[in-house]
Amino acid sequence: MAKDVELRGWTAMIYVADSRDVAGAVRRSQRLHWTPKDGQAEAESWASELGHEIVWQSVDDLTLIGRMPGHFIVVASILLPKGVRRAAPGKKGSQAQRASPA
């Protein structure tokens, strides 16, 4: 019997450093990425808009931390839901689909 593959997505989030007023990310991925490199690329585009480069550090296999003046970035992995996608509450019609990295 083949083992089910656990599909993961990657998200990037940017936070303001040294600020007690900010409780969450000031910018985050609107769509999950299939690879950490894609999450890093999105974060690097944000850094470019701010005129900075990111210095990356790997925390573990599922988390990268990036630092730049005034901000830090987290690129993290999350497991995708198991099974068939269900329609959101209040949505009409069936939207049953399986996640695919294609």
Summary of the structure (lengths in Angstrom):
residues: 102
radius of gyration: 16.6
end to end distance: 23.8
largest distance: 51.9
contacts: 223
relative contact order: 0.23
helix: 14%
strand: 32%
